[in-house]
């Protein structure tokens, strides 16, 4: 497998991570209202909280996302310039993920996201598994 394909796979994993943080938010809201049992799964909710926590810590402390660093490293290949995704999906996912905002904008977005997820953790609390 060449480096471009490997970089695309890292990009797809990065996108799945973002979806893993975003998609549960409305599902937990709806599931709390409709009493869906799975939205109160303890390990799922802790994982969700940890995922946004990792993003917040990285952004607040100025740590580059390892997935971004890895993808850029793979795209550099042997040349000095970074190649960009050439496939349809990779190109659009890259445009969605990588916006040219000031760093403080990302920090605020991630902190708001973390506050929403933490609020949902309190409003629709997880339940310990019963054996």
N, C-alpha and C positions, 0 to 999 in steps of 0.2 A: 504494500500500500504506500503510495507516495505521500509526501508531506502535505500537499494541498488537500487531499482527501482526509488525512488525519486532522488537519486544522478545521475542516468542515465538521467533522464528528465532534470535536471539542466545542465548536460554535453551537451545534445542535444540543449538546449536553448543557451548555450555558443557558440556552433558551428554555430547555426543560426545567432547569433550576428556577428560573424566573417565573415560569408558569406554575411551578410547584409552590411558590410563595403567593402568587396572585389569585389563582383559581379557587383555592380553598376559602378565601375571604367571603365572597358572596354565597358560596355553598354552606359555610358555617352559619351565616346570617339566616338563610332560608331554612336550613336544617334545624336550627334552634327554634324557629317559629313553628315548623311542621313536625317537630319532635323526631327527627331522624336520629337513630341511635348511633350511627357511625361517626357523626360529627362530634360526638363526645368521647371518642376513642382517645385514651390517655397518651399512648405512644405517638399517635398521629399528630395530636395537638402539640405535644412537646417538641416533636420534630419540626413542625411548622414554626413554632416560636424560635427554635434554635436556628433555623434557616435564615430568618430575617435578622436574628441577633448577630450572626456571622457577617452579614452584609453591613449592618450598622457599625460594628466594630472596625471592619475594614475601612469604611468610609470616614469615620470619625478620626481614626489614627493614620489616615493617608496611606493605607496599605493597598497596593494594587491587587485586584482580583486575580487569584491564581489561574483561573480559567482564561481570562483575557491575556495574561502574560504567556501562558502556554500556547494559546492560539497564535499570538503574534510571533512567538519564537518559531513555531512550525511554518508560518507564512513567510518568514524571512528566508527560509531555506538556506541556500549557499550564497545568495546575492546580498547586496547591501540594502536594497529596497524591500519593503513589505509588500507582498502581493495581496490583493483583495479577493474576496470570494467571487467566483465567476459563474457559479450555478445560480439558477433562478431563486431557489429557496434560500440558499446560503446568503445571497446578496440581500434579499429582503429581510431576513432575520438579522443580518448585520446592521441594516439601516434602522431596524426597530430597537435593537439593543444598544447601539453605540450612538448616543446623541452628543452634540457639541455644546453642553451647558457648562456653566461655571461649577466648580466642585461643590460649593455651598448649596447649590440647587439639588444636587444628588443627595447630600447629607440631609437636607430638610425632607426630601421625598422619602428617604429610607426611615428617618425618624417618625414621620407621620404614619408610614406603613407599619412600623413596629408598634406605635401607639394603638393603631386600629387592631392589630393582631392581639396585642396584650389586653386591650379592652374586650375583645371577643372572648379571650380566654377567661375573663372574669364574668362577662355577661352570659356566655354559653359555656359554663365550665365543663371540663372533661370529667368523666367518671372513672374511678378505679375499677379495673376488671374484677368481676365477681366469679369466684370459682366454685 
